[in-house]
Amino acid sequence: MFLHQSDPQPFGAPHIAPLAASTPASSAASNQVPATAFKIHAKSQKKFWVRVLVRPQATLAVLDVFLRDIWMEPCCNHLSTFMVGNTIFCDEEGVATGMGDADMGSARLMDCLRIGLKFKYVYDMGSSTIVELKVEDEVVYPGDLCYHTQWEDDPYMQSLSSTDPGAMIRVQPLPLKVAGRNRNPKYMCANCERPATLVCPACTDTYWQDFGDSMSFCCDAHIEDHRSTCEEKGGMLRPVANSPRMGECGYRC
């Protein structure tokens, strides 16, 4: 559904209503489950988008883990926040230190969101990656909502899961299903016609996502050519990825 479409249509006609009031009563008696439909895209580059279905009983922390898994990490496990109206949701530590107003791990989607609402997600308070989300509809999905993260079999994350609520969410399947995602953007090597495999943030005067300078991209065969002209000697080369976090901080290093 919607897979690889460049401008997919909404899941259903948007209307404003509390999510808690719109759960189908008949779904419990069948194999169908209620799901909240989201359209998500990077603020600076809308070509990076994903559509997901999530259980209304899930919390904002589930969306946080999903966004970290699909777009933000591996990086440096930075802090993150959701901005919903005038309320900033973050983790428990962030609330305790005054970074946010409420714990995302306690904020159920059906309680804090409504159909038609737009809100933001920020990963990393330094070199921030900002994501915009919209609650598009509430639908009934004929099957399980299940998403496996990169951390399910991670021994270190498993060891933290008994005491860290965030780690506990990461090592379990999320009550979520990806309904569609953009195709991998194509970037060309500055030295040849091959697809680029690496991006260098040091070799452009504008943010790489604005495509201000193709010299920031190279393929495996021209790494040494890139190093010969790069002020950082290629020290900031990062893998090309289908993510708005590409080229930032330690993403996929």
C-alpha positions in Angstrom: 0.0 0.0 0.0 1.5 3.3 -1.2 4.9 1.6 -1.5 7.4 3.6 -3.6 4.9 6.3 -4.6 6.3 9.8 -4.8 3.1 11.5 -3.8 0.8 9.0 -2.1 -2.8 9.8 -1.3 -4.1 10.0 2.3 -5.3 6.8 4.0 -8.7 8.4 4.3 -10.5 11.7 4.3 -9.0 13.7 7.2 -11.4 14.8 9.9 -10.9 16.2 13.4 -11.9 13.8 16.1 -10.4 12.3 19.3 -8.7 9.0 18.5 -10.0 7.4 21.6 -13.6 7.9 20.4 -13.1 6.4 17.0 -11.9 2.8 17.8 -14.2 0.4 15.8 -16.2 -1.8 18.2 -16.3 -4.8 15.9 -12.5 -5.0 15.5 -12.0 -7.0 18.7 -14.2 -9.8 17.3 -12.2 -10.3 14.2 -8.6 -10.4 12.9 -8.7 -6.7 12.3 -7.0 -4.1 14.5 -7.5 -0.4 14.9 -4.5 1.7 13.7 -3.6 5.3 13.6 -2.2 6.4 10.2 0.7 8.8 10.1 2.4 10.6 7.2 6.0 11.5 8.2 8.6 13.5 6.3 11.9 15.3 7.0 11.3 19.0 7.4 14.3 20.1 5.2 13.8 17.5 2.5 10.3 16.1 1.9 11.6 13.5 -0.5 12.4 11.5 2.7 9.0 10.2 3.7 7.4 7.2 5.3 3.8 6.2 6.1 3.0 4.1 9.1 0.1 2.4 10.9 0.4 2.4 14.7 -1.7 1.0 17.5 -3.6 3.9 19.2 -2.6 2.5 22.6 1.1 2.9 21.8 3.0 5.8 23.2 5.1 8.5 21.6 8.1 6.6 22.7 7.2 3.9 20.2 7.3 6.5 17.4 10.7 7.8 18.8 12.2 4.3 18.6 10.8 3.8 15.1 12.3 7.1 13.8 15.6 6.3 15.4 15.6 2.9 13.8 14.6 3.9 10.3 16.3 7.3 10.0 18.4 8.5 12.9 20.7 5.7 14.1 23.3 4.3 14.3 24.5 7.7 15.4 25.3 8.8 18.9 22.1 8.1 20.8 21.2 11.8 21.0 18.3 13.2 22.9 15.0 13.6 21.1 11.7 15.5 21.6 8.2 15.6 20.2 6.6 19.1 20.1 2.8 18.6 20.1 1.0 22.0 20.3 2.6 23.8 23.2 3.8 20.6 25.0 7.3 19.2 24.7 7.5 15.4 25.2 10.9 13.8 26.0 12.2 10.9 28.1 12.1 10.8 31.9 15.6 12.2 32.3 14.7 15.2 30.1 11.6 15.9 32.1 13.7 15.8 35.3 16.2 18.2 33.9 13.6 20.6 32.5 14.2 19.9 28.8 10.6 18.9 28.3 7.1 19.0 29.9 6.0 15.4 29.8 7.3 11.9 29.4 6.9 10.5 25.9 6.9 7.0 27.4 3.6 7.7 29.2 1.9 9.6 26.4 -0.5 7.3 24.5 -1.3 8.3 20.9 -5.0 8.1 21.6 -4.7 10.5 24.5 -2.4 13.2 23.2 -3.2 13.3 19.4 -6.2 13.8 17.2 -6.8 13.2 13.5 -5.6 16.1 11.4 -3.0 17.2 13.9 0.5 18.1 12.7 3.5 18.0 15.1 7.3 17.8 15.1 10.1 15.5 16.2 13.6 16.7 16.8 16.6 14.3 17.1 19.8 15.8 18.5 19.7 19.2 20.1 23.0 20.2 18.4 23.1 19.2 14.8 19.3 18.6 14.8 17.4 16.6 12.3 13.7 17.7 12.3 10.8 15.6 11.2 7.2 16.6 10.6 4.4 14.2 11.3 0.7 14.3 10.5 -2.1 12.2 12.0 -4.0 11.3 8.8 -6.7 9.0 9.8 -7.8 6.1 12.0 -8.2 2.9 10.0 -8.9 -0.8 10.5 -6.0 -3.0 9.5 -6.5 -6.7 8.6 -3.5 -8.2 10.3 -0.9 -7.8 13.0 1.0 -4.5 13.4 4.6 -5.6 14.0 7.9 -3.9 13.3 11.3 -5.4 14.2 14.1 -2.9 15.1 17.9 -3.2 14.7 18.3 -3.6 18.5 16.2 -6.7 19.1 19.2 -9.0 19.1 21.7 -6.5 20.5 23.3 -8.0 23.6 24.1 -4.5 25.1 20.6 -3.2 24.6 19.2 -6.4 26.0 21.3 -6.0 29.1 19.8 -2.5 29.6 16.2 -3.5 29.0 15.4 -4.5 32.6 16.1 -1.1 34.0 15.9 1.4 31.0 12.4 1.9 29.7 13.8 3.2 26.3 15.9 0.1 25.9 12.9 -2.1 26.8 10.9 -0.7 23.9 13.9 -1.1 21.5 14.3 -4.8 22.0 10.7 -5.7 21.5 8.7 -5.7 18.3 6.9 -2.4 17.9 3.1 -2.3 17.4 3.6 -0.6 14.0 3.6 -1.4 10.3 5.3 0.5 7.5 2.7 1.2 4.8 5.0 3.0 2.4 8.4 4.7 2.0 10.2 6.8 -0.6 12.6 5.1 -3.0 16.4 5.5 -2.3 17.4 8.9 -3.7 20.1 8.7 -6.3 23.3 10.7 -6.0 26.1 10.7 -8.6 29.8 10.7 -8.0 31.5 14.0 -8.8 34.2 12.2 -10.7 32.3 9.7 -12.8 28.8 8.6 -13.8 28.6 5.9 -11.1 26.1 6.1 -8.2 27.7 7.8 -5.2 28.3 5.6 -2.1 29.8 8.3 0.2 29.0 11.9 1.1 31.4 14.5 2.6 29.7 17.4 4.5 33.1 19.2 4.5 33.1 19.7 0.7 30.0 21.8 0.3 29.3 25.4 1.2 25.6 24.6 1.7 23.8 21.9 3.5 24.2 18.8 1.4 20.5 18.2 1.2 20.1 21.4 -0.8 22.4 19.9 -3.5 24.4 23.1 -3.6 27.6 21.2 -4.5 27.9 17.8 -6.1 31.5 17.7 -5.0 30.3 16.3 -1.7 29.5 12.9 -3.3 31.9 10.2 -4.5 31.9 6.5 -5.3 34.2 3.8 -3.9 36.5 4.0 -6.9 37.2 7.7 -6.4 37.8 8.0 -2.6 41.4 8.8 -3.1 40.5 11.5 -5.7 38.2 13.0 -3.2 40.8 13.0 -0.5 43.2 14.9 -2.7 40.9 17.9 -3.0 39.1 17.7 0.4 40.1 20.1 3.1 39.5 17.3 5.6 41.3 14.7 3.4 38.2 12.6 3.3 38.0 12.4 7.1 34.3 13.3 7.2 33.1 10.9 4.5 29.9 9.2 5.5 27.8 6.5 3.8 25.1 7.5 1.5 21.7 6.4 3.0 18.0 6.7 2.5 17.8 9.0 5.5 17.6 12.8 6.3 20.3 12.1 8.9 22.8 11.3 6.1 26.1 13.1 6.5 25.4 14.4 10.1 27.4 13.7 13.2 28.4 10.0 13.5 25.5 8.6 11.5 26.4 5.1 10.3 30.0 5.5 11.2 
